[in-house]
C-alpha cells in the first residue's frame, strides 16, 4: 500500500527524552475503507479506491449509490485512488490496515488550505501598506500596478486582491512519529494544511 486517507483532528505536542517540545498533528484514519479494487485486465493497472468521511445518502447520486452498494459500505464524503502491487490483502468494505507505516517513516501529505474568501493585498500577499498617520489617505490599498506610457498594461501574476486560500497544498517528507492501530490514529510531526475535520491524503514518501 502506498497511502491512506485521514481526517485531521487537530494539533498537539510531544516531548522528546531531552525535553524538546515537538508540535504534532493528529490524523484519524478509522473510517478509511476499500470501496473498489481495480484489476489489470480491465483498468490496465492495480489500484484500490478508498473512501473516508460520512455523507448523507440523500446527497449522493444514483450512480454513486450503486457504486457504494457493490462494496457494501455507507456513502463516504471523499474518494481517492492508490496504486498497489497486491490486491489479495484488501477486501471490499474493510478498513485499510496500517502495517505499511511505522514510526520514523516519512510521508507526503496533501490537503486543501483554509479558505479566507476575498482578501486584500496586506492579508493575501503580506504587503507593508501605507502610513498609519491621520494625514495619510493610503493605508491598505494596493498602490501602483504599472506605468501609463510603458508598459501600458498590468503584467500577468501581479499581486492583487482576490480569493485567498482553499487551494491544494502538499507538504513533503513529513515524519511519522507514532502509529496507533488500536486508536486508528497517526501522529505526524509539524502542522498540516487544511481545517479541522478536513481531508488529508497521506502517501509514503519515495524521496528518501
C-alpha positions as CSV (number, residue, x, y, z in Angstrom):
1,X,0.0,0.0,0.0
2,X,1.3,3.4,-0.9
3,X,-1.1,5.6,1.1
4,X,-4.2,6.2,3.1
5,X,-6.9,8.8,3.7
6,X,-7.3,10.5,7.0
7,X,-9.3,13.3,8.7
8,X,-7.4,16.0,10.5
9,X,-8.3,16.0,14.2
10,X,-6.1,18.9,15.3
11,X,-2.7,19.7,16.8
12,X,-1.0,18.7,20.0
13,X,2.6,18.4,21.3
14,X,5.0,15.8,22.4
15,X,8.2,16.0,24.4
16,X,11.4,14.2,23.4
17,X,13.6,12.5,26.0
18,X,15.8,15.6,26.1
19,X,12.8,17.8,26.9
20,X,12.4,19.3,23.5
21,X,8.8,20.2,22.6
22,X,7.6,18.8,19.3
23,X,4.4,20.1,17.6
24,X,2.4,17.3,16.1
25,X,-0.8,16.8,14.1
26,X,-3.3,14.0,14.9
27,X,-4.9,12.3,12.0
28,X,-7.9,9.9,12.3
29,X,-7.9,7.0,9.8
30,X,-10.7,5.0,11.4
31,X,-13.3,5.1,8.7
32,X,-11.0,4.7,5.7
33,X,-12.5,1.7,3.8
34,X,-11.9,0.0,0.5
35,X,-14.7,0.9,-2.0
36,X,-13.3,-0.6,-5.2
37,X,-10.5,-2.8,-6.5
38,X,-9.1,-2.1,-10.0
39,X,-7.7,-5.1,-11.9
40,X,-5.0,-5.2,-14.5
41,X,-7.3,-6.8,-17.1
42,X,-9.9,-4.1,-17.0
43,X,-8.2,-1.0,-15.8
44,X,-4.6,-1.8,-17.1
45,X,-3.2,-1.3,-13.6
46,X,-3.7,-2.4,-10.0
47,X,-5.2,0.0,-7.6
48,X,-7.7,0.4,-4.7
49,X,-10.2,3.2,-4.3
50,X,-10.6,4.3,-0.7
51,X,-13.4,6.3,0.9
52,X,-13.5,8.2,4.1
53,X,-15.9,10.5,5.9
54,X,-19.7,10.1,6.4
55,X,-22.1,11.5,3.9
56,X,-25.9,11.6,3.9
57,X,-27.4,9.1,1.4
58,X,-29.8,11.8,0.2
59,X,-26.9,13.8,-1.1
60,X,-25.5,11.0,-3.2
61,X,-26.3,10.4,-6.9
62,X,-27.9,7.1,-8.0
63,X,-24.7,6.1,-9.8
64,X,-22.6,6.6,-6.6
65,X,-25.2,4.8,-4.5
66,X,-24.9,1.7,-6.7
67,X,-21.1,2.1,-6.5
68,X,-21.2,2.0,-2.7
69,X,-23.7,-0.8,-2.6
70,X,-21.3,-3.0,-4.6
71,X,-18.8,-2.7,-1.8
72,X,-21.5,-2.9,0.9
73,X,-20.3,0.3,2.5
74,X,-22.1,3.5,3.5
75,X,-21.7,6.6,1.3
76,X,-18.4,8.4,2.0
77,X,-17.6,12.1,1.6
78,X,-14.3,11.6,-0.3
79,X,-13.0,9.0,-2.7
80,X,-9.3,8.7,-3.7
81,X,-7.3,6.1,-5.5
82,X,-4.0,4.5,-4.6
83,X,-1.9,2.1,-6.7
84,X,-0.9,-1.2,-5.1
85,X,1.1,-4.2,-6.1
86,X,-1.0,-6.8,-4.4
87,X,-4.8,-6.8,-4.3
88,X,-5.3,-10.0,-2.3
89,X,-4.8,-8.4,1.1
90,X,-7.6,-5.8,0.6
91,X,-11.2,-6.7,0.9
92,X,-14.2,-4.6,-0.2
93,X,-15.8,-2.7,2.6
94,X,-13.0,-3.4,5.1
95,X,-10.7,-0.8,6.8
96,X,-7.2,-0.3,5.4
97,X,-4.5,-1.8,7.7
98,X,-1.7,0.5,8.9
99,X,1.0,-2.1,8.5
100,X,2.7,-0.1,5.7
101,X,3.7,2.7,8.1
102,X,6.0,2.6,11.1
103,X,7.4,5.3,13.4
104,X,10.2,7.2,11.7
105,X,8.9,6.8,8.1
106,X,8.4,9.9,6.0
107,X,5.2,10.7,4.2
108,X,3.9,13.3,1.7
109,X,0.6,14.9,2.9
110,X,-1.8,16.6,0.6
111,X,-4.7,18.7,1.8
112,X,-6.7,21.9,1.0
113,X,-5.7,25.1,2.7
114,X,-8.2,27.1,4.8
115,X,-10.3,29.4,2.7
116,X,-10.2,33.1,3.7
117,X,-12.5,34.5,1.0
118,X,-11.8,37.7,-1.0
119,X,-8.8,39.3,0.7
120,X,-6.7,42.4,0.2
121,X,-3.0,42.6,-0.6
122,X,-2.0,43.2,3.0
123,X,-3.5,39.9,4.2
124,X,-3.1,37.9,1.0
125,X,0.5,38.9,0.0
126,X,1.8,40.5,3.2
127,X,2.2,44.0,1.7
128,X,3.5,46.6,4.1
129,X,0.8,49.1,3.4
130,X,0.9,52.9,3.7
131,X,1.5,55.2,6.7
132,X,-1.0,54.8,9.6
133,X,-0.9,58.5,10.3
134,X,-4.1,60.6,10.4
135,X,-2.9,62.8,7.5
136,X,-2.4,59.8,5.1
137,X,-5.1,58.6,2.7
138,X,-3.2,55.5,1.8
139,X,-3.4,52.7,4.4
140,X,-4.1,49.2,3.0
141,X,-4.6,49.9,-0.7
142,X,-2.6,48.1,-3.5
143,X,-0.7,51.2,-4.8
144,X,0.8,51.4,-8.3
145,X,0.2,48.4,-10.6
146,X,2.1,49.7,-13.6
147,X,3.0,52.8,-15.7
148,X,0.9,54.7,-18.2
149,X,3.5,55.1,-21.0
150,X,5.4,51.9,-20.6
151,X,4.4,49.0,-20.4
152,X,0.8,50.3,-20.8
153,X,-0.5,47.1,-19.2
154,X,-0.6,45.1,-16.0
155,X,1.8,42.2,-16.0
156,X,0.4,38.7,-15.5
157,X,1.0,37.4,-12.0
158,X,0.9,40.9,-10.4
159,X,0.0,40.5,-6.7
160,X,-3.5,42.0,-6.4
161,X,-6.6,41.4,-4.2
162,X,-8.5,38.2,-4.8
163,X,-9.6,34.9,-3.3
164,X,-7.2,33.7,-0.6
165,X,-6.8,30.1,0.4
166,X,-8.9,27.0,-0.5
167,X,-6.1,25.7,-2.7
168,X,-4.4,22.3,-2.9
169,X,-1.2,22.1,-0.9
170,X,1.3,19.3,-0.4
171,X,3.8,19.0,2.4
172,X,6.7,16.8,1.6
173,X,8.8,14.5,3.9
174,X,6.6,14.7,7.0
175,X,8.0,12.5,9.8
176,X,5.5,9.9,11.2
177,X,6.3,9.9,14.9
178,X,3.8,7.3,16.0
179,X,1.3,4.8,14.6
180,X,-1.6,3.8,16.9
181,X,-3.5,0.9,15.3
182,X,-5.9,0.4,18.2
183,X,-7.0,4.1,18.2
184,X,-6.7,4.2,14.3
185,X,-4.6,7.3,14.6
186,X,-1.4,8.7,13.1
187,X,0.8,11.2,14.8
188,X,2.7,13.3,12.2
189,X,5.3,15.9,13.0
190,X,4.5,19.6,12.4
191,X,1.5,21.4,11.0
192,X,-0.5,20.2,8.0
193,X,-2.7,22.1,5.6
194,X,-6.5,22.4,6.0
195,X,-9.0,23.0,8.7
196,X,-10.1,20.6,11.5
197,X,-12.1,17.7,10.1
198,X,-10.6,18.3,6.7
199,X,-9.4,15.6,4.3
200,X,-5.7,14.6,4.3
201,X,-4.2,12.3,1.6
202,X,-1.2,10.6,3.1
203,X,1.3,8.8,0.7
204,X,4.5,7.2,1.7
205,X,7.4,9.3,0.5
206,X,9.9,7.9,-2.0
207,X,12.3,10.8,-1.8
208,X,14.4,9.3,1.0
